[in-house]
Amino acid sequence: MSTHEHEITTPIPLCRPDGRTLNPAAIGWAREPLITPNLRGNPLRTKRWDYWAVLTDDVALAVTYADIGYLGSVVVWWVDLPTGETGGREVLAPAGRGVSLPDRAGSRPLRYRSAQLDVELDDGPDGARIVGRWAERDGRRSSMDLRIEQPVGHESLNVVIPWSDRLFQYTSKHQARPVSGRLTVGGREHDLGGGFGVLDVGRGRWPYSTRWNWGGGAGRARDGSVVGVQLGGRWTRGTGMTENGVIVDSRLTKIGTELHWTYDWEAPMQPWRVRHPDGSLDLTLTPRHDRHARVQALVVATEVHQVFGRWHGHVTTDDGRVVELDGVNGFAEESRSRW
């Protein structure tokens, strides 16, 4: 697998000095977060979010901190995969009041405090600390205390997707980051050590109506290497860029080709298959849980099927090495939004 896409190797701003239009030199991808999203103006069309997830054999946990212009949201969600029990807390903030994100992810801590949910995300060069407290819907007191490492030299997939000079998205996708810590629900404690963390940073301006696919995950391959999977689809078509890649032992192989996704929106617990046209990547996710979410709030409407399960199949690095996956924890989704 190889890519025709331009690789960015030095820091660069996402926008021209006005902060409203895309800097053409920022169209490309990088192995680390070298792109600074200096967005200014047009607040209702500007979208900013940091999404963290933790994947283990028994628990999936996600934390969302987002301001999409019309609406802010802070969400903690978890699932006990063997039992199917889910929980967490969600707070929606009209017009994003109380939810603020910097241009550059990790440049300052994110904090949200309310009677329902208290969350702090502090991301630094060597890793992130995520702590939170909330009450479950049934009244149980819950908390999390997580550490998501950033190993030296561990690469991520950072890319700018250009629809036009006024509609564009910068995304920074991190997979296969080691996790330690715990999730406590009522009196039950879940040890998340040995799992892997995901970070999705989004900064940009989107078309009002959008659909996308996203898939990810991480774990040990058959040969013992640590593999991170980063797969995208739909939303990048026609832009000349993709958000596809695999990370093997911290090294990113960028995939510049659109991948083929096969699944059934009406039957999301059936397998999800993602395949490169030349067969160099062929992965199938067997779902264990479907997180089906629907939001209708004024001009914002979103519906998502996000399934959690295990990936089987193979990926290929840019030096031709074929790596077999056999039960790597991960997820796949389709999102349909008007926002």
KOLRODREN-860758 format. One record per residue (C-alpha): residue number from 1; residue in three letters; x, y, z. Coordinates in pm, 1 decimal. Layout:
<node pos="NUM" code="ALA" X="X" Y="Y" Z="Z"/>
...
This chain:
<node pos="1" code="MET" X="0.0" Y="0.0" Z="0.0"/>
<node pos="2" code="SER" X="120.5" Y="349.5" Z="-77.2"/>
<node pos="3" code="THR" X="-23.2" Y="695.2" Z="-110.8"/>
<node pos="4" code="HIS" X="-13.5" Y="975.9" Z="-362.1"/>
<node pos="5" code="GLU" X="-101.3" Y="1228.7" Z="-89.7"/>
<node pos="6" code="HIS" X="136.4" Y="1505.4" Z="12.5"/>
<node pos="7" code="GLU" X="316.8" Y="1443.2" Z="342.7"/>
<node pos="8" code="ILE" X="354.7" Y="1746.7" Z="569.8"/>
<node pos="9" code="THR" X="675.5" Y="1745.2" Z="774.0"/>
<node pos="10" code="THR" X="688.2" Y="2093.5" Z="928.0"/>
<node pos="11" code="PRO" X="430.1" Y="2292.5" Z="1132.4"/>
<node pos="12" code="ILE" X="170.0" Y="2477.6" Z="929.2"/>
<node pos="13" code="PRO" X="-156.8" Y="2669.7" Z="994.5"/>
<node pos="14" code="LEU" X="-482.3" Y="2518.0" Z="870.5"/>
<node pos="15" code="CYS" X="-626.8" Y="2849.8" Z="752.7"/>
<node pos="16" code="ARG" X="-506.7" Y="3162.4" Z="581.2"/>
<node pos="17" code="PRO" X="-447.8" Y="3457.5" Z="816.9"/>
<node pos="18" code="ASP" X="-818.2" Y="3549.7" Z="809.9"/>
<node pos="19" code="GLY" X="-901.9" Y="3219.6" Z="981.1"/>
<node pos="20" code="ARG" X="-1196.4" Y="3169.7" Z="743.0"/>
<node pos="21" code="THR" X="-1050.0" Y="3007.6" Z="433.4"/>
<node pos="22" code="LEU" X="-832.5" Y="2701.4" Z="386.4"/>
<node pos="23" code="ASN" X="-458.5" Y="2734.8" Z="353.5"/>
<node pos="24" code="PRO" X="-383.2" Y="2531.5" Z="35.0"/>
<node pos="25" code="ALA" X="-41.2" Y="2434.2" Z="173.3"/>
<node pos="26" code="ALA" X="-216.2" Y="2253.2" Z="462.2"/>
<node pos="27" code="ILE" X="-380.9" Y="1997.7" Z="233.3"/>
<node pos="28" code="GLY" X="-193.9" Y="1678.0" Z="314.0"/>
<node pos="29" code="TRP" X="-116.9" Y="1439.3" Z="596.4"/>
<node pos="30" code="ALA" X="139.3" Y="1414.6" Z="874.1"/>
<node pos="31" code="ARG" X="271.3" Y="1154.8" Z="1119.8"/>
<node pos="32" code="GLU" X="223.8" Y="1389.2" Z="1414.1"/>
<node pos="33" code="PRO" X="-6.6" Y="1686.4" Z="1488.9"/>
<node pos="34" code="LEU" X="182.1" Y="1951.0" Z="1289.4"/>
<node pos="35" code="ILE" X="-126.7" Y="2140.1" Z="1169.0"/>
<node pos="36" code="THR" X="-264.7" Y="2425.4" Z="1382.0"/>
<node pos="37" code="PRO" X="-638.5" Y="2485.8" Z="1323.9"/>
<node pos="38" code="ASN" X="-647.1" Y="2867.8" Z="1343.7"/>
<node pos="39" code="LEU" X="-1022.7" Y="2892.8" Z="1276.6"/>
<node pos="40" code="ARG" X="-1188.3" Y="3232.5" Z="1316.7"/>
<node pos="41" code="GLY" X="-1542.3" Y="3358.5" Z="1255.5"/>
<node pos="42" code="ASN" X="-1850.6" Y="3170.1" Z="1129.1"/>
<node pos="43" code="PRO" X="-1924.7" Y="3014.6" Z="1469.0"/>
<node pos="44" code="LEU" X="-2237.3" Y="2820.4" Z="1367.5"/>
<node pos="45" code="ARG" X="-2050.9" Y="2627.7" Z="1096.8"/>
<node pos="46" code="THR" X="-1733.5" Y="2567.5" Z="1297.9"/>
<node pos="47" code="LYS" X="-1699.9" Y="2225.7" Z="1463.9"/>
<node pos="48" code="ARG" X="-1451.1" Y="2141.0" Z="1737.4"/>
<node pos="49" code="TRP" X="-1425.0" Y="1818.0" Z="1934.5"/>
<node pos="50" code="ASP" X="-1191.7" Y="1590.7" Z="2127.6"/>
<node pos="51" code="TYR" X="-1313.4" Y="1230.9" Z="2151.4"/>
<node pos="52" code="TRP" X="-1132.8" Y="975.7" Z="2366.3"/>
<node pos="53" code="ALA" X="-1205.5" Y="604.4" Z="2386.1"/>
<node pos="54" code="VAL" X="-1062.9" Y="307.1" Z="2571.2"/>
<node pos="55" code="LEU" X="-1091.0" Y="-46.6" Z="2434.7"/>
<node pos="56" code="THR" X="-1040.2" Y="-358.1" Z="2648.6"/>
<node pos="57" code="ASP" X="-1160.3" Y="-717.3" Z="2628.2"/>
<node pos="58" code="ASP" X="-1447.3" Y="-648.9" Z="2868.1"/>
<node pos="59" code="VAL" X="-1515.0" Y="-272.9" Z="2863.5"/>
<node pos="60" code="ALA" X="-1540.5" Y="2.5" Z="2605.8"/>
<node pos="61" code="LEU" X="-1543.6" Y="358.3" Z="2740.9"/>
<node pos="62" code="ALA" X="-1581.9" Y="686.5" Z="2550.0"/>
<node pos="63" code="VAL" X="-1555.6" Y="1052.9" Z="2649.3"/>
<node pos="64" code="THR" X="-1669.9" Y="1328.5" Z="2413.3"/>
<node pos="65" code="TYR" X="-1605.5" Y="1701.0" Z="2460.5"/>
<node pos="66" code="ALA" X="-1750.9" Y="1890.6" Z="2165.6"/>
<node pos="67" code="ASP" X="-1873.1" Y="2228.4" Z="2043.1"/>
<node pos="68" code="ILE" X="-2045.6" Y="2202.7" Z="1705.0"/>
<node pos="69" code="GLY" X="-2161.8" Y="2563.8" Z="1694.9"/>
<node pos="70" code="TYR" X="-2532.2" Y="2522.3" Z="1757.9"/>
<node pos="71" code="LEU" X="-2473.8" Y="2288.4" Z="2048.6"/>
<node pos="72" code="GLY" X="-2210.1" Y="2177.3" Z="2297.0"/>
<node pos="73" code="SER" X="-2197.7" Y="1828.7" Z="2445.5"/>
<node pos="74" code="VAL" X="-1999.6" Y="1651.7" Z="2713.1"/>
<node pos="75" code="VAL" X="-2060.7" Y="1277.7" Z="2720.3"/>
<node pos="76" code="VAL" X="-1927.4" Y="982.0" Z="2915.8"/>
<node pos="77" code="TRP" X="-2045.9" Y="641.5" Z="2793.8"/>
<node pos="78" code="TRP" X="-1944.0" Y="288.0" Z="2878.9"/>
<node pos="79" code="VAL" X="-2045.4" Y="-68.8" Z="2802.8"/>
<node pos="80" code="ASP" X="-1972.2" Y="-392.9" Z="2987.5"/>
<node pos="81" code="LEU" X="-1926.4" Y="-610.3" Z="2678.3"/>
<node pos="82" code="PRO" X="-1986.2" Y="-954.8" Z="2836.0"/>
<node pos="83" code="THR" X="-2319.9" Y="-846.1" Z="2990.0"/>
<node pos="84" code="GLY" X="-2429.1" Y="-570.3" Z="2750.7"/>
<node pos="85" code="GLU" X="-2490.6" Y="-329.6" Z="3040.8"/>
<node pos="86" code="THR" X="-2435.2" Y="36.3" Z="2946.4"/>
<node pos="87" code="GLY" X="-2420.5" Y="361.6" Z="3136.2"/>
<node pos="88" code="GLY" X="-2269.0" Y="704.9" Z="3164.7"/>
<node pos="89" code="ARG" X="-2397.5" Y="1059.2" Z="3144.1"/>
<node pos="90" code="GLU" X="-2462.4" Y="1321.7" Z="2876.4"/>
<node pos="91" code="VAL" X="-2497.1" Y="1698.6" Z="2909.8"/>
<node pos="92" code="LEU" X="-2610.2" Y="1917.6" Z="2618.4"/>
<node pos="93" code="ALA" X="-2527.7" Y="2288.9" Z="2618.6"/>
<node pos="94" code="PRO" X="-2728.5" Y="2513.0" Z="2381.0"/>
<node pos="95" code="ALA" X="-2498.9" Y="2731.4" Z="2167.3"/>
<node pos="96" code="GLY" X="-2201.6" Y="2557.0" Z="2330.3"/>
<node pos="97" code="ARG" X="-2227.8" Y="2752.4" Z="2654.5"/>
<node pos="98" code="GLY" X="-1968.1" Y="2629.4" Z="2903.3"/>
<node pos="99" code="VAL" X="-1795.7" Y="2407.0" Z="2645.7"/>
<node pos="100" code="SER" X="-1478.8" Y="2558.2" Z="2500.1"/>
<node pos="101" code="LEU" X="-1193.2" Y="2396.5" Z="2307.2"/>
<node pos="102" code="PRO" X="-862.2" Y="2554.5" Z="2201.3"/>
<node pos="103" code="ASP" X="-738.8" Y="2565.6" Z="1843.2"/>
<node pos="104" code="ARG" X="-468.7" Y="2312.4" Z="1919.2"/>
<node pos="105" code="ALA" X="-574.9" Y="2001.9" Z="2110.2"/>
<node pos="106" code="GLY" X="-384.2" Y="1952.8" Z="2433.0"/>
<node pos="107" code="SER" X="-273.6" Y="2315.6" Z="2462.0"/>
<node pos="108" code="ARG" X="-483.9" Y="2357.0" Z="2776.2"/>
<node pos="109" code="PRO" X="-692.1" Y="2126.5" Z="2998.5"/>
<node pos="110" code="LEU" X="-1061.6" Y="2081.0" Z="2922.3"/>
<node pos="111" code="ARG" X="-1299.6" Y="2100.0" Z="3217.0"/>
<node pos="112" code="TYR" X="-1675.9" Y="2071.3" Z="3250.4"/>
<node pos="113" code="ARG" X="-1855.8" Y="2080.2" Z="3582.8"/>
<node pos="114" code="SER" X="-2228.9" Y="2049.7" Z="3649.9"/>
<node pos="115" code="ALA" X="-2457.5" Y="1877.9" Z="3895.5"/>
<node pos="116" code="GLN" X="-2482.5" Y="1582.0" Z="3658.0"/>
<node pos="117" code="LEU" X="-2126.0" Y="1544.7" Z="3534.2"/>
<node pos="118" code="ASP" X="-1776.5" Y="1657.2" Z="3629.6"/>
<node pos="119" code="VAL" X="-1500.6" Y="1582.3" Z="3375.7"/>
<node pos="120" code="GLU" X="-1141.7" Y="1698.5" Z="3330.6"/>
<node pos="121" code="LEU" X="-915.9" Y="1609.2" Z="3036.9"/>
<node pos="122" code="ASP" X="-551.2" Y="1708.1" Z="3061.3"/>
<node pos="123" code="ASP" X="-349.7" Y="1608.2" Z="2754.5"/>
<node pos="124" code="GLY" X="26.4" Y="1659.9" Z="2747.3"/>
<node pos="125" code="PRO" X="323.6" Y="1554.7" Z="2534.9"/>
<node pos="126" code="ASP" X="373.1" Y="1225.3" Z="2722.5"/>
<node pos="127" code="GLY" X="5.1" Y="1132.5" Z="2758.1"/>
<node pos="128" code="ALA" X="-337.5" Y="1226.8" Z="2887.2"/>
<node pos="129" code="ARG" X="-507.2" Y="1208.6" Z="3226.1"/>
<node pos="130" code="ILE" X="-886.5" Y="1182.5" Z="3219.6"/>
<node pos="131" code="VAL" X="-1088.0" Y="1196.1" Z="3541.1"/>
<node pos="132" code="GLY" X="-1459.7" Y="1224.3" Z="3597.4"/>
<node pos="133" code="ARG" X="-1750.6" Y="1173.4" Z="3833.0"/>
<node pos="134" code="TRP" X="-2121.4" Y="1137.0" Z="3760.4"/>
<node pos="135" code="ALA" X="-2444.8" Y="974.4" Z="3869.4"/>
<node pos="136" code="GLU" X="-2588.7" Y="693.6" Z="3659.3"/>
<node pos="137" code="ARG" X="-2955.0" Y="716.2" Z="3560.7"/>
<node pos="138" code="ASP" X="-3038.1" Y="471.7" Z="3840.1"/>
<node pos="139" code="GLY" X="-2855.0" Y="686.5" Z="4095.9"/>
<node pos="140" code="ARG" X="-2534.7" Y="485.7" Z="4131.5"/>
<node pos="141" code="ARG" X="-2226.0" Y="702.5" Z="4176.8"/>
<node pos="142" code="SER" X="-1963.3" Y="640.4" Z="3910.3"/>
<node pos="143" code="SER" X="-1613.7" Y="764.9" Z="3834.8"/>
<node pos="144" code="MET" X="-1315.1" Y="717.2" Z="3607.1"/>
<node pos="145" code="ASP" X="-944.3" Y="782.1" Z="3644.0"/>
<node pos="146" code="LEU" X="-750.2" Y="707.1" Z="3326.5"/>
<node pos="147" code="ARG" X="-401.7" Y="748.8" Z="3192.0"/>
<node pos="148" code="ILE" X="-355.1" Y="721.3" Z="2813.9"/>
<node pos="149" code="GLU" X="14.0" Y="715.6" Z="2728.0"/>
<node pos="150" code="GLN" X="185.3" Y="883.7" Z="2432.8"/>
<node pos="151" code="PRO" X="496.1" Y="666.2" Z="2379.8"/>
<node pos="152" code="VAL" X="802.4" Y="838.2" Z="2236.7"/>
<node pos="153" code="GLY" X="797.2" Y="809.1" Z="1857.7"/>
<node pos="154" code="HIS" X="442.2" Y="670.5" Z="1840.2"/>
<node pos="155" code="GLU" X="286.2" Y="805.9" Z="1521.0"/>
<node pos="156" code="SER" X="-69.0" Y="921.8" Z="1451.6"/>
<node pos="157" code="LEU" X="-268.8" Y="1001.4" Z="1138.6"/>
<node pos="158" code="ASN" X="-322.1" Y="1374.0" Z="1086.1"/>
<node pos="159" code="VAL" X="-495.0" Y="1488.9" Z="769.1"/>
<node pos="160" code="VAL" X="-680.4" Y="1782.4" Z="614.7"/>
<node pos="161" code="ILE" X="-989.5" Y="1696.8" Z="410.0"/>
<node pos="162" code="PRO" X="-1078.8" Y="1977.2" Z="161.7"/>
<node pos="163" code="TRP" X="-1433.0" Y="2005.6" Z="25.3"/>
<node pos="164" code="SER" X="-1371.5" Y="2368.7" Z="-75.0"/>
<node pos="165" code="ASP" X="-1173.9" Y="2671.0" Z="45.0"/>
<node pos="166" code="ARG" X="-1450.5" Y="2741.6" Z="301.8"/>
<node pos="167" code="LEU" X="-1554.0" Y="2387.2" Z="396.1"/>
<node pos="168" code="PHE" X="-1274.3" Y="2164.0" Z="526.2"/>
<node pos="169" code="GLN" X="-1180.7" Y="1943.1" Z="819.0"/>
<node pos="170" code="TYR" X="-860.9" Y="1877.4" Z="1009.0"/>
<node pos="171" code="THR" X="-865.3" Y="1543.5" Z="1188.0"/>
<node pos="172" code="SER" X="-598.9" Y="1392.5" Z="1412.8"/>
<node pos="173" code="LYS" X="-655.4" Y="1021.1" Z="1473.2"/>
<node pos="174" code="HIS" X="-455.5" Y="836.2" Z="1738.7"/>
<node pos="175" code="GLN" X="-476.8" Y="458.1" Z="1780.5"/>
<node pos="176" code="ALA" X="-293.9" Y="196.0" Z="1988.7"/>
<node pos="177" code="ARG" X="-198.1" Y="417.8" Z="2282.5"/>
<node pos="178" code="PRO" X="-147.6" Y="214.1" Z="2604.6"/>
<node pos="179" code="VAL" X="-400.5" Y="265.1" Z="2885.5"/>
<node pos="180" code="SER" X="-399.5" Y="228.0" Z="3262.0"/>
<node pos="181" code="GLY" X="-664.6" Y="320.8" Z="3516.8"/>
<node pos="182" code="ARG" X="-1011.7" Y="222.9" Z="3621.8"/>
<node pos="183" code="LEU" X="-1382.9" Y="275.6" Z="3573.0"/>
<node pos="184" code="THR" X="-1594.8" Y="246.1" Z="3887.8"/>
<node pos="185" code="VAL" X="-1971.9" Y="198.9" Z="3864.9"/>
<node pos="186" code="GLY" X="-2147.1" Y="183.6" Z="4200.0"/>
<node pos="187" code="GLY" X="-1930.6" Y="-47.1" Z="4405.1"/>
<node pos="188" code="ARG" X="-1786.0" Y="-234.2" Z="4106.7"/>
<node pos="189" code="GLU" X="-1440.9" Y="-147.1" Z="3974.6"/>
<node pos="190" code="HIS" X="-1323.6" Y="-226.3" Z="3620.8"/>
<node pos="191" code="ASP" X="-946.3" Y="-235.0" Z="3570.3"/>
<node pos="192" code="LEU" X="-871.1" Y="-92.2" Z="3224.7"/>
<node pos="193" code="GLY" X="-497.7" Y="-163.9" Z="3234.9"/>
<node pos="194" code="GLY" X="-367.8" Y="-342.3" Z="2928.4"/>
<node pos="195" code="GLY" X="-622.8" Y="-178.5" Z="2701.6"/>
<node pos="196" code="PHE" X="-557.4" Y="70.9" Z="2424.4"/>
<node pos="197" code="GLY" X="-667.7" Y="430.4" Z="2383.7"/>
<node pos="198" code="VAL" X="-813.1" Y="620.8" Z="2089.1"/>
<node pos="199" code="LEU" X="-810.5" Y="996.5" Z="2032.5"/>
<node pos="200" code="ASP" X="-1007.3" Y="1172.1" Z="1759.9"/>
<node pos="201" code="VAL" X="-943.2" Y="1546.5" Z="1733.4"/>
<node pos="202" code="GLY" X="-1170.6" Y="1734.4" Z="1494.9"/>
<node pos="203" code="ARG" X="-1146.6" Y="2100.1" Z="1392.0"/>
<node pos="204" code="GLY" X="-1315.6" Y="2238.2" Z="1082.9"/>
<node pos="205" code="ARG" X="-1623.7" Y="2351.1" Z="891.3"/>
<node pos="206" code="TRP" X="-1858.2" Y="2089.6" Z="752.3"/>
<node pos="207" code="PRO" X="-2138.4" Y="2076.7" Z="497.8"/>
<node pos="208" code="TYR" X="-2476.7" Y="2078.6" Z="672.8"/>
<node pos="209" code="SER" X="-2573.1" Y="1724.1" Z="569.5"/>
<node pos="210" code="THR" X="-2304.0" Y="1458.1" Z="604.0"/>
<node pos="211" code="ARG" X="-2252.9" Y="1082.6" Z="634.9"/>
<node pos="212" code="TRP" X="-1934.8" Y="907.6" Z="736.9"/>
<node pos="213" code="ASN" X="-1781.7" Y="575.5" Z="829.9"/>
<node pos="214" code="TRP" X="-1514.2" Y="539.0" Z="1092.2"/>
<node pos="215" code="GLY" X="-1341.4" Y="230.7" Z="1223.7"/>
<node pos="216" code="GLY" X="-1054.0" Y="173.9" Z="1461.3"/>
<node pos="217" code="GLY" X="-898.1" Y="-51.5" Z="1716.1"/>
<node pos="218" code="ALA" X="-574.4" Y="-190.2" Z="1850.2"/>
<node pos="219" code="GLY" X="-414.5" Y="-501.5" Z="1990.2"/>
<node pos="220" code="ARG" X="-151.5" Y="-768.8" Z="1946.2"/>
<node pos="221" code="ALA" X="-121.5" Y="-931.3" Z="1604.2"/>
<node pos="222" code="ARG" X="-40.4" Y="-1300.0" Z="1559.3"/>
<node pos="223" code="ASP" X="331.1" Y="-1218.9" Z="1530.5"/>
<node pos="224" code="GLY" X="326.7" Y="-1020.5" Z="1856.9"/>
<node pos="225" code="SER" X="344.1" Y="-673.1" Z="1704.7"/>
<node pos="226" code="VAL" X="108.5" Y="-400.9" Z="1828.8"/>
<node pos="227" code="VAL" X="-129.8" Y="-291.1" Z="1553.4"/>
<node pos="228" code="GLY" X="-354.0" Y="13.7" Z="1542.6"/>
<node pos="229" code="VAL" X="-626.3" Y="34.6" Z="1278.5"/>
<node pos="230" code="GLN" X="-758.3" Y="367.4" Z="1145.7"/>
<node pos="231" code="LEU" X="-1025.1" Y="342.9" Z="874.5"/>
<node pos="232" code="GLY" X="-1258.3" Y="602.6" Z="723.6"/>
<node pos="233" code="GLY" X="-1509.3" Y="630.1" Z="444.8"/>
<node pos="234" code="ARG" X="-1782.9" Y="824.6" Z="261.6"/>
<node pos="235" code="TRP" X="-1702.7" Y="1175.3" Z="384.0"/>
<node pos="236" code="THR" X="-1365.0" Y="1196.2" Z="209.5"/>
<node pos="237" code="ARG" X="-1481.1" Y="1083.1" Z="-136.6"/>
<node pos="238" code="GLY" X="-1382.2" Y="1318.6" Z="-415.9"/>
<node pos="239" code="THR" X="-1145.6" Y="1527.7" Z="-203.1"/>
<node pos="240" code="GLY" X="-821.4" Y="1353.5" Z="-304.5"/>
<node pos="241" code="MET" X="-746.8" Y="1269.7" Z="60.6"/>
<node pos="242" code="THR" X="-841.2" Y="989.3" Z="300.1"/>
<node pos="243" code="GLU" X="-813.9" Y="921.5" Z="673.3"/>
<node pos="244" code="ASN" X="-697.7" Y="561.7" Z="620.8"/>
<node pos="245" code="GLY" X="-388.9" Y="404.2" Z="773.0"/>
<node pos="246" code="VAL" X="-246.4" Y="133.9" Z="995.7"/>
<node pos="247" code="ILE" X="7.6" Y="169.3" Z="1276.0"/>
<node pos="248" code="VAL" X="238.0" Y="-126.8" Z="1335.5"/>
<node pos="249" code="ASP" X="475.3" Y="-102.1" Z="1631.5"/>
<node pos="250" code="SER" X="421.6" Y="277.6" Z="1639.5"/>
<node pos="251" code="ARG" X="497.0" Y="331.2" Z="1267.8"/>
<node pos="252" code="LEU" X="218.9" Y="465.7" Z="1042.8"/>
<node pos="253" code="THR" X="150.0" Y="332.8" Z="694.8"/>
<node pos="254" code="LYS" X="-72.3" Y="589.9" Z="519.7"/>
<node pos="255" code="ILE" X="-331.3" Y="454.3" Z="276.4"/>
<node pos="256" code="GLY" X="-434.6" Y="698.8" Z="5.5"/>
<node pos="257" code="THR" X="-704.6" Y="481.2" Z="-150.7"/>
<node pos="258" code="GLU" X="-1072.8" Y="482.5" Z="-58.4"/>
<node pos="259" code="LEU" X="-1162.3" Y="153.9" Z="109.6"/>
<node pos="260" code="HIS" X="-1468.3" Y="-60.9" Z="42.2"/>
<node pos="261" code="TRP" X="-1710.8" Y="-91.9" Z="336.7"/>
<node pos="262" code="THR" X="-1966.9" Y="-374.2" Z="346.2"/>
<node pos="263" code="TYR" X="-2231.9" Y="-386.6" Z="622.5"/>
<node pos="264" code="ASP" X="-2605.8" Y="-347.0" Z="678.5"/>
<node pos="265" code="TRP" X="-2740.6" Y="-30.9" Z="847.5"/>
<node pos="266" code="GLU" X="-3061.5" Y="-218.2" Z="926.3"/>
<node pos="267" code="ALA" X="-2872.6" Y="-511.8" Z="1079.6"/>
<node pos="268" code="PRO" X="-2567.5" Y="-356.4" Z="1248.6"/>
<node pos="269" code="MET" X="-2485.0" Y="-667.3" Z="1454.4"/>
<node pos="270" code="GLN" X="-2394.5" Y="-850.4" Z="1134.3"/>
<node pos="271" code="PRO" X="-2022.2" Y="-840.6" Z="1037.0"/>
<node pos="272" code="TRP" X="-1866.7" Y="-519.3" Z="905.0"/>
<node pos="273" code="ARG" X="-1601.9" Y="-573.4" Z="637.0"/>
<node pos="274" code="VAL" X="-1347.8" Y="-313.2" Z="518.8"/>
<node pos="275" code="ARG" X="-1126.6" Y="-395.3" Z="221.9"/>
<node pos="276" code="HIS" X="-859.5" Y="-229.7" Z="6.3"/>
<node pos="277" code="PRO" X="-930.1" Y="-277.9" Z="-368.0"/>
<node pos="278" code="ASP" X="-597.0" Y="-456.6" Z="-414.4"/>
<node pos="279" code="GLY" X="-651.4" Y="-689.1" Z="-115.7"/>
<node pos="280" code="SER" X="-359.3" Y="-552.8" Z="85.4"/>
<node pos="281" code="LEU" X="-602.7" Y="-473.3" Z="369.5"/>
<node pos="282" code="ASP" X="-898.6" Y="-698.4" Z="439.8"/>
<node pos="283" code="LEU" X="-1059.0" Y="-678.4" Z="783.6"/>
<node pos="284" code="THR" X="-1389.3" Y="-793.7" Z="926.9"/>
<node pos="285" code="LEU" X="-1531.8" Y="-673.7" Z="1257.3"/>
<node pos="286" code="THR" X="-1755.3" Y="-918.4" Z="1443.7"/>
<node pos="287" code="PRO" X="-1979.1" Y="-699.3" Z="1664.2"/>
<node pos="288" code="ARG" X="-2047.1" Y="-763.0" Z="2031.7"/>
<node pos="289" code="HIS" X="-2249.6" Y="-447.8" Z="2102.4"/>
<node pos="290" code="ASP" X="-2431.3" Y="-180.5" Z="1899.4"/>
<node pos="291" code="ARG" X="-2430.9" Y="171.0" Z="2041.0"/>
<node pos="292" code="HIS" X="-2728.1" Y="322.6" Z="1861.7"/>
<node pos="293" code="ALA" X="-2764.8" Y="693.8" Z="1933.2"/>
<node pos="294" code="ARG" X="-3009.1" Y="948.8" Z="1797.6"/>
<node pos="295" code="VAL" X="-3014.3" Y="1324.2" Z="1869.5"/>
<node pos="296" code="GLN" X="-3279.6" Y="1571.6" Z="1756.8"/>
<node pos="297" code="ALA" X="-3218.8" Y="1925.2" Z="1885.1"/>
<node pos="298" code="LEU" X="-3347.9" Y="2223.4" Z="1687.0"/>
<node pos="299" code="VAL" X="-3145.6" Y="2230.4" Z="1362.2"/>
<node pos="300" code="VAL" X="-2917.2" Y="1943.7" Z="1470.0"/>
<node pos="301" code="ALA" X="-3007.5" Y="1582.4" Z="1396.9"/>
<node pos="302" code="THR" X="-2770.2" Y="1287.6" Z="1423.8"/>
<node pos="303" code="GLU" X="-2810.5" Y="910.8" Z="1414.7"/>
<node pos="304" code="VAL" X="-2521.3" Y="670.3" Z="1464.6"/>
<node pos="305" code="HIS" X="-2469.9" Y="296.4" Z="1475.6"/>
<node pos="306" code="GLN" X="-2132.3" Y="236.1" Z="1641.6"/>
<node pos="307" code="VAL" X="-2056.1" Y="-131.3" Z="1693.1"/>
<node pos="308" code="PHE" X="-1785.3" Y="-266.6" Z="1923.2"/>
<node pos="309" code="GLY" X="-1626.9" Y="-604.0" Z="1862.7"/>
<node pos="310" code="ARG" X="-1315.4" Y="-775.8" Z="1731.5"/>
<node pos="311" code="TRP" X="-1125.2" Y="-736.8" Z="1405.1"/>
<node pos="312" code="HIS" X="-999.2" Y="-1036.0" Z="1207.5"/>
<node pos="313" code="GLY" X="-803.2" Y="-1031.8" Z="883.2"/>
<node pos="314" code="HIS" X="-479.9" Y="-872.3" Z="765.0"/>
<node pos="315" code="VAL" X="-311.4" Y="-540.3" Z="693.6"/>
<node pos="316" code="THR" X="1.8" Y="-463.2" Z="494.9"/>
<node pos="317" code="THR" X="273.9" Y="-212.6" Z="585.5"/>
<node pos="318" code="ASP" X="437.6" Y="15.7" Z="332.7"/>
<node pos="319" code="ASP" X="743.0" Y="-213.8" Z="320.8"/>
<node pos="320" code="GLY" X="525.7" Y="-509.2" Z="213.0"/>
<node pos="321" code="ARG" X="494.0" Y="-688.0" Z="547.5"/>
<node pos="322" code="VAL" X="159.9" Y="-868.8" Z="588.6"/>
<node pos="323" code="VAL" X="33.3" Y="-863.4" Z="947.8"/>
<node pos="324" code="GLU" X="-245.4" Y="-1098.3" Z="1059.5"/>
<node pos="325" code="LEU" X="-508.0" Y="-983.1" Z="1310.4"/>
<node pos="326" code="ASP" X="-705.0" Y="-1239.9" Z="1505.9"/>
<node pos="327" code="GLY" X="-948.8" Y="-1085.0" Z="1750.8"/>
<node pos="328" code="VAL" X="-815.7" Y="-729.5" Z="1793.6"/>
<node pos="329" code="ASN" X="-1058.2" Y="-510.1" Z="1991.8"/>
<node pos="330" code="GLY" X="-1214.8" Y="-231.5" Z="1792.4"/>
<node pos="331" code="PHE" X="-1520.4" Y="-54.4" Z="1656.0"/>
<node pos="332" code="ALA" X="-1689.6" Y="53.8" Z="1333.5"/>
<node pos="333" code="GLU" X="-1963.2" Y="307.7" Z="1269.6"/>
<node pos="334" code="GLU" X="-2185.3" Y="494.0" Z="1030.5"/>
<node pos="335" code="SER" X="-2303.4" Y="842.8" Z="1124.1"/>
<node pos="336" code="ARG" X="-2579.0" Y="1037.3" Z="949.3"/>
<node pos="337" code="SER" X="-2593.2" Y="1402.7" Z="1049.5"/>
<node pos="338" code="ARG" X="-2759.3" Y="1734.7" Z="972.2"/>
<node pos="339" code="TRP" X="-2557.5" Y="1992.0" Z="1166.9"/>
